[in-house]
């Protein structure tokens, strides 16, 4: 259960950071 939650959080954070980079154009 814990591993599943960590995987989901990692995926969400990865997508969120991707969106941030896209908007900021770093």
mmCIF entry with sequence, helices, sheets and N, C-alpha, C, O atoms, coordinates in Angstrom:
data_MODEL
# 
_entry.id   MODEL 
# 
_entity.id                         1 
_entity.type                       polymer 
_entity.pdbx_number_of_molecules   1 
# 
_entity_poly.entity_id                      1 
_entity_poly.type                           'polypeptide(L)' 
_entity_poly.nstd_linkage                   no 
_entity_poly.nstd_monomer                   no 
_entity_poly.pdbx_seq_one_letter_code       
;(UNK)(UNK)(UNK)(UNK)(UNK)(UNK)(UNK)(UNK)(UNK)(UNK)(UNK)(UNK)(UNK)(UNK)(UNK)(UNK)
(UNK)(UNK)(UNK)(UNK)(UNK)(UNK)(UNK)(UNK)(UNK)(UNK)
;
_entity_poly.pdbx_seq_one_letter_code_can   XXXXXXXXXXXXXXXXXXXXXXXXXX 
_entity_poly.pdbx_strand_id                 A 
# 
loop_
_entity_poly_seq.entity_id 
_entity_poly_seq.num 
_entity_poly_seq.mon_id 
_entity_poly_seq.hetero 
1 1  UNK n 
1 2  UNK n 
1 3  UNK n 
1 4  UNK n 
1 5  UNK n 
1 6  UNK n 
1 7  UNK n 
1 8  UNK n 
1 9  UNK n 
1 10 UNK n 
1 11 UNK n 
1 12 UNK n 
1 13 UNK n 
1 14 UNK n 
1 15 UNK n 
1 16 UNK n 
1 17 UNK n 
1 18 UNK n 
1 19 UNK n 
1 20 UNK n 
1 21 UNK n 
1 22 UNK n 
1 23 UNK n 
1 24 UNK n 
1 25 UNK n 
1 26 UNK n 
# 
_struct_asym.id          A 
_struct_asym.entity_id   1 
# 
_struct_conf.conf_type_id            HELX_P 
_struct_conf.id                      HELX_P1 
_struct_conf.pdbx_PDB_helix_id       AA1 
_struct_conf.beg_label_comp_id       UNK 
_struct_conf.beg_label_asym_id       A 
_struct_conf.beg_label_seq_id        2 
_struct_conf.pdbx_beg_PDB_ins_code   ? 
_struct_conf.end_label_comp_id       UNK 
_struct_conf.end_label_asym_id       A 
_struct_conf.end_label_seq_id        24 
_struct_conf.pdbx_end_PDB_ins_code   ? 
_struct_conf.beg_auth_comp_id        UNK 
_struct_conf.beg_auth_asym_id        A 
_struct_conf.beg_auth_seq_id         2 
_struct_conf.end_auth_comp_id        UNK 
_struct_conf.end_auth_asym_id        A 
_struct_conf.end_auth_seq_id         24 
_struct_conf.pdbx_PDB_helix_class    1 
_struct_conf.details                 ? 
_struct_conf.pdbx_PDB_helix_length   23 
# 
_struct_conf_type.id          HELX_P 
_struct_conf_type.criteria    ? 
_struct_conf_type.reference   ? 
# 
loop_
_atom_site.group_PDB 
_atom_site.id 
_atom_site.type_symbol 
_atom_site.label_atom_id 
_atom_site.label_alt_id 
_atom_site.label_comp_id 
_atom_site.label_asym_id 
_atom_site.label_entity_id 
_atom_site.label_seq_id 
_atom_site.pdbx_PDB_ins_code 
_atom_site.Cartn_x 
_atom_site.Cartn_y 
_atom_site.Cartn_z 
_atom_site.occupancy 
_atom_site.B_iso_or_equiv 
_atom_site.pdbx_formal_charge 
_atom_site.auth_seq_id 
_atom_site.auth_comp_id 
_atom_site.auth_asym_id 
_atom_site.auth_atom_id 
_atom_site.pdbx_PDB_model_num 
ATOM 1   N N  . UNK A 1 1  ? 0.842  -1.214 0.000   1.00 0.00 ? 1  UNK A N  1 
ATOM 2   C CA . UNK A 1 1  ? 0.000  0.000  0.000   1.00 0.00 ? 1  UNK A CA 1 
ATOM 3   C C  . UNK A 1 1  ? 0.871  1.256  0.000   1.00 0.00 ? 1  UNK A C  1 
ATOM 4   O O  . UNK A 1 1  ? 0.621  2.198  -0.752  1.00 0.00 ? 1  UNK A O  1 
ATOM 5   N N  . UNK A 1 2  ? 1.894  1.255  0.851   1.00 0.00 ? 2  UNK A N  1 
ATOM 6   C CA . UNK A 1 2  ? 2.778  2.428  0.923   1.00 0.00 ? 2  UNK A CA 1 
ATOM 7   C C  . UNK A 1 2  ? 3.497  2.635  -0.411  1.00 0.00 ? 2  UNK A C  1 
ATOM 8   O O  . UNK A 1 2  ? 3.594  3.763  -0.895  1.00 0.00 ? 2  UNK A O  1 
ATOM 9   N N  . UNK A 1 3  ? 3.996  1.560  -1.000  1.00 0.00 ? 3  UNK A N  1 
ATOM 10  C CA . UNK A 1 3  ? 4.698  1.687  -2.275  1.00 0.00 ? 3  UNK A CA 1 
ATOM 11  C C  . UNK A 1 3  ? 3.774  2.252  -3.346  1.00 0.00 ? 3  UNK A C  1 
ATOM 12  O O  . UNK A 1 3  ? 4.192  3.065  -4.170  1.00 0.00 ? 3  UNK A O  1 
ATOM 13  N N  . UNK A 1 4  ? 2.509  1.815  -3.329  1.00 0.00 ? 4  UNK A N  1 
ATOM 14  C CA . UNK A 1 4  ? 1.543  2.300  -4.315  1.00 0.00 ? 4  UNK A CA 1 
ATOM 15  C C  . UNK A 1 4  ? 1.358  3.809  -4.165  1.00 0.00 ? 4  UNK A C  1 
ATOM 16  O O  . UNK A 1 4  ? 1.339  4.538  -5.157  1.00 0.00 ? 4  UNK A O  1 
ATOM 17  N N  . UNK A 1 5  ? 1.224  4.273  -2.927  1.00 0.00 ? 5  UNK A N  1 
ATOM 18  C CA . UNK A 1 5  ? 1.037  5.707  -2.672  1.00 0.00 ? 5  UNK A CA 1 
ATOM 19  C C  . UNK A 1 5  ? 2.269  6.481  -3.134  1.00 0.00 ? 5  UNK A C  1 
ATOM 20  O O  . UNK A 1 5  ? 2.145  7.539  -3.751  1.00 0.00 ? 5  UNK A O  1 
ATOM 21  N N  . UNK A 1 6  ? 3.445  5.960  -2.838  1.00 0.00 ? 6  UNK A N  1 
ATOM 22  C CA . UNK A 1 6  ? 4.684  6.640  -3.234  1.00 0.00 ? 6  UNK A CA 1 
ATOM 23  C C  . UNK A 1 6  ? 4.764  6.739  -4.752  1.00 0.00 ? 6  UNK A C  1 
ATOM 24  O O  . UNK A 1 6  ? 5.147  7.778  -5.290  1.00 0.00 ? 6  UNK A O  1 
ATOM 25  N N  . UNK A 1 7  ? 4.404  5.661  -5.444  1.00 0.00 ? 7  UNK A N  1 
ATOM 26  C CA . UNK A 1 7  ? 4.429  5.678  -6.913  1.00 0.00 ? 7  UNK A CA 1 
ATOM 27  C C  . UNK A 1 7  ? 3.478  6.724  -7.460  1.00 0.00 ? 7  UNK A C  1 
ATOM 28  O O  . UNK A 1 7  ? 3.828  7.464  -8.380  1.00 0.00 ? 7  UNK A O  1 
ATOM 29  N N  . UNK A 1 8  ? 2.278  6.794  -6.901  1.00 0.00 ? 8  UNK A N  1 
ATOM 30  C CA . UNK A 1 8  ? 1.291  7.777  -7.377  1.00 0.00 ? 8  UNK A CA 1 
ATOM 31  C C  . UNK A 1 8  ? 1.802  9.194  -7.125  1.00 0.00 ? 8  UNK A C  1 
ATOM 32  O O  . UNK A 1 8  ? 1.728  10.054 -8.004  1.00 0.00 ? 8  UNK A O  1 
ATOM 33  N N  . UNK A 1 9  ? 2.318  9.429  -5.930  1.00 0.00 ? 9  UNK A N  1 
ATOM 34  C CA . UNK A 1 9  ? 2.820  10.771 -5.611  1.00 0.00 ? 9  UNK A CA 1 
ATOM 35  C C  . UNK A 1 9  ? 3.968  11.137 -6.549  1.00 0.00 ? 9  UNK A C  1 
ATOM 36  O O  . UNK A 1 9  ? 4.041  12.270 -7.026  1.00 0.00 ? 9  UNK A O  1 
ATOM 37  N N  . UNK A 1 10 ? 4.859  10.190 -6.813  1.00 0.00 ? 10 UNK A N  1 
ATOM 38  C CA . UNK A 1 10 ? 6.002  10.457 -7.692  1.00 0.00 ? 10 UNK A CA 1 
ATOM 39  C C  . UNK A 1 10 ? 5.522  10.846 -9.087  1.00 0.00 ? 10 UNK A C  1 
ATOM 40  O O  . UNK A 1 10 ? 6.037  11.786 -9.693  1.00 0.00 ? 10 UNK A O  1 
ATOM 41  N N  . UNK A 1 11 ? 4.523  10.105 -9.592  1.00 0.00 ? 11 UNK A N  1 
ATOM 42  C CA . UNK A 1 11 ? 3.988  10.405 -10.927 1.00 0.00 ? 11 UNK A CA 1 
ATOM 43  C C  . UNK A 1 11 ? 3.350  11.791 -10.946 1.00 0.00 ? 11 UNK A C  1 
ATOM 44  O O  . UNK A 1 11 ? 3.564  12.564 -11.879 1.00 0.00 ? 11 UNK A O  1 
ATOM 45  N N  . UNK A 1 12 ? 2.570  12.101 -9.919  1.00 0.00 ? 12 UNK A N  1 
ATOM 46  C CA . UNK A 1 12 ? 1.893  13.402 -9.859  1.00 0.00 ? 12 UNK A CA 1 
ATOM 47  C C  . UNK A 1 12 ? 2.927  14.528 -9.793  1.00 0.00 ? 12 UNK A C  1 
ATOM 48  O O  . UNK A 1 12 ? 2.795  15.538 -10.483 1.00 0.00 ? 12 UNK A O  1 
ATOM 49  N N  . UNK A 1 13 ? 3.953  14.351 -8.964  1.00 0.00 ? 13 UNK A N  1 
ATOM 50  C CA . UNK A 1 13 ? 4.993  15.383 -8.827  1.00 0.00 ? 13 UNK A CA 1 
ATOM 51  C C  . UNK A 1 13 ? 5.737  15.550 -10.145 1.00 0.00 ? 13 UNK A C  1 
ATOM 52  O O  . UNK A 1 13 ? 6.053  16.674 -10.538 1.00 0.00 ? 13 UNK A O  1 
ATOM 53  N N  . UNK A 1 14 ? 6.020  14.450 -10.831 1.00 0.00 ? 14 UNK A N  1 
ATOM 54  C CA . UNK A 1 14 ? 6.741  14.516 -12.109 1.00 0.00 ? 14 UNK A CA 1 
ATOM 55  C C  . UNK A 1 14 ? 5.931  15.322 -13.121 1.00 0.00 ? 14 UNK A C  1 
ATOM 56  O O  . UNK A 1 14 ? 6.481  16.174 -13.819 1.00 0.00 ? 14 UNK A O  1 
ATOM 57  N N  . UNK A 1 15 ? 4.622  15.055 -13.205 1.00 0.00 ? 15 UNK A N  1 
ATOM 58  C CA . UNK A 1 15 ? 3.764  15.783 -14.151 1.00 0.00 ? 15 UNK A CA 1 
ATOM 59  C C  . UNK A 1 15 ? 3.665  17.248 -13.744 1.00 0.00 ? 15 UNK A C  1 
ATOM 60  O O  . UNK A 1 15 ? 3.717  18.138 -14.593 1.00 0.00 ? 15 UNK A O  1 
ATOM 61  N N  . UNK A 1 16 ? 3.522  17.498 -12.436 1.00 0.00 ? 16 UNK A N  1 
ATOM 62  C CA . UNK A 1 16 ? 3.407  18.868 -11.945 1.00 0.00 ? 16 UNK A CA 1 
ATOM 63  C C  . UNK A 1 16 ? 4.665  19.666 -12.273 1.00 0.00 ? 16 UNK A C  1 
ATOM 64  O O  . UNK A 1 16 ? 4.580  20.809 -12.721 1.00 0.00 ? 16 UNK A O  1 
ATOM 65  N N  . UNK A 1 17 ? 5.834  19.062 -12.049 1.00 0.00 ? 17 UNK A N  1 
ATOM 66  C CA . UNK A 1 17 ? 7.095  19.751 -12.351 1.00 0.00 ? 17 UNK A CA 1 
ATOM 67  C C  . UNK A 1 17 ? 7.214  19.988 -13.852 1.00 0.00 ? 17 UNK A C  1 
ATOM 68  O O  . UNK A 1 17 ? 7.687  21.041 -14.282 1.00 0.00 ? 17 UNK A O  1 
ATOM 69  N N  . UNK A 1 18 ? 6.785  19.011 -14.649 1.00 0.00 ? 18 UNK A N  1 
ATOM 70  C CA . UNK A 1 18 ? 6.828  19.160 -16.109 1.00 0.00 ? 18 UNK A CA 1 
ATOM 71  C C  . UNK A 1 18 ? 6.004  20.376 -16.522 1.00 0.00 ? 18 UNK A C  1 
ATOM 72  O O  . UNK A 1 18 ? 6.449  21.193 -17.328 1.00 0.00 ? 18 UNK A O  1 
ATOM 73  N N  . UNK A 1 19 ? 4.786  20.491 -15.956 1.00 0.00 ? 19 UNK A N  1 
ATOM 74  C CA . UNK A 1 19 ? 3.919  21.620 -16.291 1.00 0.00 ? 19 UNK A CA 1 
ATOM 75  C C  . UNK A 1 19 ? 4.580  22.929 -15.865 1.00 0.00 ? 19 UNK A C  1 
ATOM 76  O O  . UNK A 1 19 ? 4.531  23.915 -16.600 1.00 0.00 ? 19 UNK A O  1 
ATOM 77  N N  . UNK A 1 20 ? 5.199  22.946 -14.684 1.00 0.00 ? 20 UNK A N  1 
ATOM 78  C CA . UNK A 1 20 ? 5.850  24.159 -14.202 1.00 0.00 ? 20 UNK A CA 1 
ATOM 79  C C  . UNK A 1 20 ? 6.973  24.573 -15.145 1.00 0.00 ? 20 UNK A C  1 
ATOM 80  O O  . UNK A 1 20 ? 7.105  25.748 -15.489 1.00 0.00 ? 20 UNK A O  1 
ATOM 81  N N  . UNK A 1 21 ? 7.783  23.596 -15.562 1.00 0.00 ? 21 UNK A N  1 
ATOM 82  C CA . UNK A 1 21 ? 8.893  23.917 -16.461 1.00 0.00 ? 21 UNK A CA 1 
ATOM 83  C C  . UNK A 1 21 ? 8.357  24.454 -17.791 1.00 0.00 ? 21 UNK A C  1 
ATOM 84  O O  . UNK A 1 21 ? 8.937  25.363 -18.385 1.00 0.00 ? 21 UNK A O  1 
ATOM 85  N N  . UNK A 1 22 ? 7.239  23.876 -18.246 1.00 0.00 ? 22 UNK A N  1 
ATOM 86  C CA . UNK A 1 22 ? 6.672  24.314 -19.510 1.00 0.00 ? 22 UNK A CA 1 
ATOM 87  C C  . UNK A 1 22 ? 6.213  25.766 -19.417 1.00 0.00 ? 22 UNK A C  1 
ATOM 88  O O  . UNK A 1 22 ? 6.397  26.545 -20.353 1.00 0.00 ? 22 UNK A O  1 
ATOM 89  N N  . UNK A 1 23 ? 5.613  26.123 -18.278 1.00 0.00 ? 23 UNK A N  1 
ATOM 90  C CA . UNK A 1 23 ? 5.112  27.488 -18.105 1.00 0.00 ? 23 UNK A CA 1 
ATOM 91  C C  . UNK A 1 23 ? 6.253  28.476 -17.875 1.00 0.00 ? 23 UNK A C  1 
ATOM 92  O O  . UNK A 1 23 ? 6.223  29.602 -18.371 1.00 0.00 ? 23 UNK A O  1 
ATOM 93  N N  . UNK A 1 24 ? 7.267  28.035 -17.108 1.00 0.00 ? 24 UNK A N  1 
ATOM 94  C CA . UNK A 1 24 ? 8.364  28.949 -16.781 1.00 0.00 ? 24 UNK A CA 1 
ATOM 95  C C  . UNK A 1 24 ? 9.385  29.045 -17.905 1.00 0.00 ? 24 UNK A C  1 
ATOM 96  O O  . UNK A 1 24 ? 10.131 30.022 -17.980 1.00 0.00 ? 24 UNK A O  1 
ATOM 97  N N  . UNK A 1 25 ? 9.428  28.029 -18.795 1.00 0.00 ? 25 UNK A N  1 
ATOM 98  C CA . UNK A 1 25 ? 10.418 28.001 -19.885 1.00 0.00 ? 25 UNK A CA 1 
ATOM 99  C C  . UNK A 1 25 ? 11.834 28.087 -19.337 1.00 0.00 ? 25 UNK A C  1 
ATOM 100 O O  . UNK A 1 25 ? 12.635 28.900 -19.797 1.00 0.00 ? 25 UNK A O  1 
ATOM 101 N N  . UNK A 1 26 ? 12.140 27.259 -18.368 1.00 0.00 ? 26 UNK A N  1 
ATOM 102 C CA . UNK A 1 26 ? 13.485 27.291 -17.778 1.00 0.00 ? 26 UNK A CA 1 
ATOM 103 C C  . UNK A 1 26 ? 14.511 26.769 -18.761 1.00 0.00 ? 26 UNK A C  1 
ATOM 104 O O  . UNK A 1 26 ? 15.700 26.719 -18.445 1.00 0.00 ? 26 UNK A O  1 
# 
